[in-house]
């Protein structure tokens, strides 16, 4: 393996971690790493691998918004609840680094849902919203892993 391939593999790994722990732009890192590799290798195979990775990541991005969005609409959770969760998650990230993102997000959703539907229905609604976010992360993670697998095949072939 060349130094470029090692660095690209590390960037892809960091991107995948960035999807699970949404602190880094994971999908962008994975795509950028594959692009750097394709530019460095420069063969038609490398560009085909880059195109495949791009399609996989783009499809994952589209699906990660469609599927959970339907789940949220079905459960009746409005977008403003997610906005409050995202806002408190952002604030929480700076108050308690990294873990505060998750604590703030859950707290924000719960507070917004409690104000919207009352104490009795707030937690079930919060769990539904968190399930949808989990599905979104899982979809993005699968797309990134498939793109990484395409890159590995490209490295082996070239």
Phi and psi restraints in degrees (value plus and minus 20) as a CYANA .aco file:
   2 UNK   PHI    -103.8   -63.8
   2 UNK   PSI     147.3   187.3
   3 UNK   PHI     -80.6   -40.6
   3 UNK   PSI     -59.2   -19.2
   4 UNK   PHI     -80.7   -40.7
   4 UNK   PSI     -64.3   -24.3
   5 UNK   PHI     -84.6   -44.6
   5 UNK   PSI     -57.3   -17.3
   6 UNK   PHI     -86.0   -46.0
   6 UNK   PSI     -65.1   -25.1
   7 UNK   PHI     -85.9   -45.9
   7 UNK   PSI     -58.4   -18.4
   8 UNK   PHI     -84.9   -44.9
   8 UNK   PSI     -62.7   -22.7
   9 UNK   PHI     -80.8   -40.8
   9 UNK   PSI     -61.9   -21.9
  10 UNK   PHI     -84.6   -44.6
  10 UNK   PSI     -62.6   -22.6
  11 UNK   PHI     -84.1   -44.1
  11 UNK   PSI     -59.1   -19.1
  12 UNK   PHI     -84.6   -44.6
  12 UNK   PSI     -63.2   -23.2
  13 UNK   PHI     -82.1   -42.1
  13 UNK   PSI     -63.0   -23.0
  14 UNK   PHI     -83.8   -43.8
  14 UNK   PSI     -59.0   -19.0
  15 UNK   PHI     -82.5   -42.5
  15 UNK   PSI     -61.5   -21.5
  16 UNK   PHI     -85.8   -45.8
  16 UNK   PSI     -60.4   -20.4
  17 UNK   PHI     -83.7   -43.7
  17 UNK   PSI     -57.1   -17.1
  18 UNK   PHI     -85.2   -45.2
  18 UNK   PSI     -42.0    -2.0
  19 UNK   PHI     -96.6   -56.6
  19 UNK   PSI     -63.1   -23.1
  20 UNK   PHI     -91.4   -51.4
  20 UNK   PSI     -62.7   -22.7
  21 UNK   PHI    -128.5   -88.5
  21 UNK   PSI      72.2   112.2
  22 UNK   PHI     -88.1   -48.1
  22 UNK   PSI      45.1    85.1
  23 UNK   PHI    -127.0   -87.0
  23 UNK   PSI     -52.0   -12.0
  24 UNK   PHI    -130.7   -90.7
  24 UNK   PSI     133.2   173.2
  25 UNK   PHI     -96.8   -56.8
  25 UNK   PSI      64.3   104.3
  26 UNK   PHI     -77.4   -37.4
  26 UNK   PSI     -70.1   -30.1
  27 UNK   PHI     -82.2   -42.2
  27 UNK   PSI     -61.1   -21.1
  28 UNK   PHI     -85.0   -45.0
  28 UNK   PSI     -60.4   -20.4
  29 UNK   PHI     -84.1   -44.1
  29 UNK   PSI     -63.8   -23.8
  30 UNK   PHI     -82.3   -42.3
  30 UNK   PSI     -68.2   -28.2
  31 UNK   PHI     -83.8   -43.8
  31 UNK   PSI     -62.5   -22.5
  32 UNK   PHI     -82.4   -42.4
  32 UNK   PSI     -59.2   -19.2
  33 UNK   PHI     -85.4   -45.4
  33 UNK   PSI     -63.4   -23.4
  34 UNK   PHI     -85.7   -45.7
  34 UNK   PSI     -56.4   -16.4
  35 UNK   PHI     -83.2   -43.2
  35 UNK   PSI     -64.6   -24.6
  36 UNK   PHI     -79.2   -39.2
  36 UNK   PSI     -63.4   -23.4
  37 UNK   PHI     -82.6   -42.6
  37 UNK   PSI     -65.1   -25.1
  38 UNK   PHI     -83.0   -43.0
  38 UNK   PSI     -59.7   -19.7
  39 UNK   PHI     -84.5   -44.5
  39 UNK   PSI     -60.3   -20.3
  40 UNK   PHI     -91.8   -51.8
  40 UNK   PSI     -62.2   -22.2
  41 UNK   PHI     -95.3   -55.3
  41 UNK   PSI     -68.7   -28.7
  42 UNK   PHI      54.4    94.4
  42 UNK   PSI     -13.8    26.2
  43 UNK   PHI    -105.5   -65.5
  43 UNK   PSI     145.6   185.6
  44 UNK   PHI     -85.5   -45.5
  44 UNK   PSI     -53.3   -13.3
  45 UNK   PHI     -82.0   -42.0
  45 UNK   PSI     -62.9   -22.9
  46 UNK   PHI     -81.5   -41.5
  46 UNK   PSI     -60.8   -20.8
  47 UNK   PHI     -91.8   -51.8
  47 UNK   PSI     -52.0   -12.0
  48 UNK   PHI     -86.1   -46.1
  48 UNK   PSI     -62.4   -22.4
  49 UNK   PHI     -81.7   -41.7
  49 UNK   PSI     -62.5   -22.5
  50 UNK   PHI     -81.8   -41.8
  50 UNK   PSI     -62.4   -22.4
  51 UNK   PHI     -83.2   -43.2
  51 UNK   PSI     -62.8   -22.8
  52 UNK   PHI     -82.4   -42.4
  52 UNK   PSI     -65.5   -25.5
  53 UNK   PHI     -81.7   -41.7
  53 UNK   PSI     -60.8   -20.8
  54 UNK   PHI     -82.6   -42.6
  54 UNK   PSI     -65.2   -25.2
  55 UNK   PHI     -82.9   -42.9
  55 UNK   PSI     -65.1   -25.1
  56 UNK   PHI     -81.4   -41.4
  56 UNK   PSI     -65.5   -25.5
  57 UNK   PHI     -89.6   -49.6
  57 UNK   PSI     -57.9   -17.9
  58 UNK   PHI     -86.1   -46.1
  58 UNK   PSI     -63.5   -23.5
  59 UNK   PHI     -82.7   -42.7
  59 UNK   PSI     -62.3   -22.3
  60 UNK   PHI     -81.4   -41.4
  60 UNK   PSI     -59.2   -19.2
  61 UNK   PHI     -85.2   -45.2
  61 UNK   PSI     -63.2   -23.2
  62 UNK   PHI     -84.8   -44.8
  62 UNK   PSI     -68.5   -28.5
  63 UNK   PHI     -86.1   -46.1
  63 UNK   PSI     -54.1   -14.1
  64 UNK   PHI     -86.2   -46.2
  64 UNK   PSI     -39.9     0.1
  65 UNK   PHI    -115.1   -75.1
  65 UNK   PSI     -52.6   -12.6
  66 UNK   PHI     -91.6   -51.6
  66 UNK   PSI     -71.9   -31.9
  67 UNK   PHI     -84.6   -44.6
  67 UNK   PSI     -73.9   -33.9
  68 UNK   PHI     -84.1   -44.1
  68 UNK   PSI     -52.6   -12.6
  69 UNK   PHI     -80.4   -40.4
  69 UNK   PSI     -59.6   -19.6
  70 UNK   PHI     -86.1   -46.1
  70 UNK   PSI     -60.9   -20.9
  71 UNK   PHI     -81.8   -41.8
  71 UNK   PSI     -62.0   -22.0
  72 UNK   PHI     -87.4   -47.4
  72 UNK   PSI     -61.1   -21.1
  73 UNK   PHI     -84.3   -44.3
  73 UNK   PSI     -59.5   -19.5
  74 UNK   PHI     -84.8   -44.8
  74 UNK   PSI     -56.2   -16.2
  75 UNK   PHI    -106.7   -66.7
  75 UNK   PSI     -26.6    13.4
  76 UNK   PHI      63.3   103.3
  76 UNK   PSI      -4.9    35.1
  77 UNK   PHI    -102.3   -62.3
  77 UNK   PSI      99.6   139.6
  78 UNK   PHI     -98.2   -58.2
  78 UNK   PSI     142.6   182.6
  79 UNK   PHI     -83.5   -43.5
  79 UNK   PSI     -51.1   -11.1
  80 UNK   PHI     -85.4   -45.4
  80 UNK   PSI     -49.4    -9.4
  81 UNK   PHI     -83.4   -43.4
  81 UNK   PSI     -64.4   -24.4
  82 UNK   PHI     -85.7   -45.7
  82 UNK   PSI     -54.5   -14.5
  83 UNK   PHI     -84.5   -44.5
  83 UNK   PSI     -63.4   -23.4
  84 UNK   PHI     -83.0   -43.0
  84 UNK   PSI     -62.7   -22.7
  85 UNK   PHI     -80.9   -40.9
  85 UNK   PSI     -64.4   -24.4
  86 UNK   PHI     -83.9   -43.9
  86 UNK   PSI     -60.5   -20.5
  87 UNK   PHI     -84.1   -44.1
  87 UNK   PSI     -67.5   -27.5
  88 UNK   PHI     -89.3   -49.3
  88 UNK   PSI     -51.0   -11.0
  89 UNK   PHI     -83.8   -43.8
  89 UNK   PSI     -62.4   -22.4
  90 UNK   PHI     -82.1   -42.1
  90 UNK   PSI     -66.3   -26.3
  91 UNK   PHI     -84.1   -44.1
  91 UNK   PSI     -63.6   -23.6
  92 UNK   PHI     -81.1   -41.1
  92 UNK   PSI     -53.4   -13.4
  93 UNK   PHI     -79.1   -39.1
  93 UNK   PSI     -55.6   -15.6
  94 UNK   PHI    -107.3   -67.3
  94 UNK   PSI     -46.4    -6.4
  95 UNK   PHI     -95.3   -55.3
  95 UNK   PSI     -68.8   -28.8
  96 UNK   PHI    -146.0  -106.0
  96 UNK   PSI      74.6   114.6
  97 UNK   PHI     -67.6   -27.6
  97 UNK   PSI     117.6   157.6
  98 UNK   PHI      45.0    85.0
  98 UNK   PSI     -86.0   -46.0
  99 UNK   PHI     -86.6   -46.6
  99 UNK   PSI     -47.1    -7.1
 100 UNK   PHI     -83.1   -43.1
 100 UNK   PSI     -45.5    -5.5
 101 UNK   PHI     -79.6   -39.6
 101 UNK   PSI     -67.2   -27.2
 102 UNK   PHI     -91.8   -51.8
 102 UNK   PSI     -64.5   -24.5
 103 UNK   PHI     -81.3   -41.3
 103 UNK   PSI     -66.8   -26.8
 104 UNK   PHI     -83.9   -43.9
 104 UNK   PSI     -59.0   -19.0
 105 UNK   PHI     -83.8   -43.8
 105 UNK   PSI     -69.4   -29.4
 106 UNK   PHI     -83.6   -43.6
 106 UNK   PSI     -65.0   -25.0
 107 UNK   PHI     -81.7   -41.7
 107 UNK   PSI     -61.9   -21.9
 108 UNK   PHI     -82.4   -42.4
 108 UNK   PSI     -63.6   -23.6
 109 UNK   PHI     -84.6   -44.6
 109 UNK   PSI     -64.1   -24.1
 110 UNK   PHI     -82.2   -42.2
 110 UNK   PSI     -66.3   -26.3
 111 UNK   PHI     -82.5   -42.5
 111 UNK   PSI     -64.7   -24.7
 112 UNK   PHI     -84.1   -44.1
 112 UNK   PSI     -61.6   -21.6
 113 UNK   PHI     -91.0   -51.0
 113 UNK   PSI     -54.7   -14.7
 114 UNK   PHI     -84.3   -44.3
 114 UNK   PSI     -60.3   -20.3
 115 UNK   PHI     -88.8   -48.8
 115 UNK   PSI     -52.2   -12.2
 116 UNK   PHI    -101.9   -61.9
 116 UNK   PSI     -66.3   -26.3
 117 UNK   PHI    -137.2   -97.2
 117 UNK   PSI     -24.8    15.2
 118 UNK   PHI      75.8   115.8
 118 UNK   PSI     148.1   188.1
 119 UNK   PHI     -85.2   -45.2
 119 UNK   PSI     -56.6   -16.6
 120 UNK   PHI     -86.9   -46.9
 120 UNK   PSI     -55.9   -15.9
 121 UNK   PHI    -121.6   -81.6
 121 UNK   PSI     -24.0    16.0
 122 UNK   PHI     -85.8   -45.8
 122 UNK   PSI     -64.3   -24.3
 123 UNK   PHI     -88.7   -48.7
 123 UNK   PSI     -65.2   -25.2
 124 UNK   PHI     -79.8   -39.8
 124 UNK   PSI     -57.8   -17.8
 125 UNK   PHI     -86.8   -46.8
 125 UNK   PSI     -59.1   -19.1
 126 UNK   PHI     -84.0   -44.0
 126 UNK   PSI     -63.1   -23.1
 127 UNK   PHI     -81.6   -41.6
 127 UNK   PSI     -58.9   -18.9
 128 UNK   PHI     -83.2   -43.2
 128 UNK   PSI     -62.0   -22.0
 129 UNK   PHI     -86.1   -46.1
 129 UNK   PSI     -61.4   -21.4
 130 UNK   PHI     -86.7   -46.7
 130 UNK   PSI     -56.3   -16.3
 131 UNK   PHI     -82.5   -42.5
 131 UNK   PSI     -63.5   -23.5
 132 UNK   PHI     -83.6   -43.6
 132 UNK   PSI     -60.3   -20.3
 133 UNK   PHI     -85.8   -45.8
 133 UNK   PSI     -59.6   -19.6
 134 UNK   PHI     -81.8   -41.8
 134 UNK   PSI     -61.0   -21.0
 135 UNK   PHI     -83.8   -43.8
 135 UNK   PSI     -60.1   -20.1
 136 UNK   PHI     -80.8   -40.8
 136 UNK   PSI     -65.2   -25.2
 137 UNK   PHI     -84.7   -44.7
 137 UNK   PSI     -61.3   -21.3
 138 UNK   PHI     -82.3   -42.3
 138 UNK   PSI     -62.1   -22.1
 139 UNK   PHI     -82.3   -42.3
 139 UNK   PSI     -66.2   -26.2
 140 UNK   PHI     -84.3   -44.3
 140 UNK   PSI     -57.6   -17.6
 141 UNK   PHI     -85.2   -45.2
 141 UNK   PSI     -63.5   -23.5
 142 UNK   PHI     -82.2   -42.2
 142 UNK   PSI     -63.5   -23.5
 143 UNK   PHI     -81.9   -41.9
 143 UNK   PSI     -62.2   -22.2
 144 UNK   PHI     -86.7   -46.7
 144 UNK   PSI     -59.4   -19.4
 145 UNK   PHI     -86.3   -46.3
 145 UNK   PSI     -57.7   -17.7
 146 UNK   PHI     -85.8   -45.8
 146 UNK   PSI     -60.4   -20.4
 147 UNK   PHI     -84.2   -44.2
 147 UNK   PSI     -59.8   -19.8
 148 UNK   PHI     -84.8   -44.8
 148 UNK   PSI     -58.8   -18.8
 149 UNK   PHI     -84.8   -44.8
 149 UNK   PSI     -59.3   -19.3
 150 UNK   PHI     -82.0   -42.0
 150 UNK   PSI     -60.3   -20.3
 151 UNK   PHI     -83.8   -43.8
 151 UNK   PSI     -63.9   -23.9
 152 UNK   PHI     -79.2   -39.2
 152 UNK   PSI     -63.8   -23.8
 153 UNK   PHI     -80.7   -40.7
 153 UNK   PSI     -62.1   -22.1
 154 UNK   PHI     -82.8   -42.8
 154 UNK   PSI     -59.1   -19.1
 155 UNK   PHI     -84.7   -44.7
 155 UNK   PSI     -62.5   -22.5
 156 UNK   PHI     -86.6   -46.6
 156 UNK   PSI     -60.8   -20.8
 157 UNK   PHI     -91.4   -51.4
 157 UNK   PSI     -57.0   -17.0
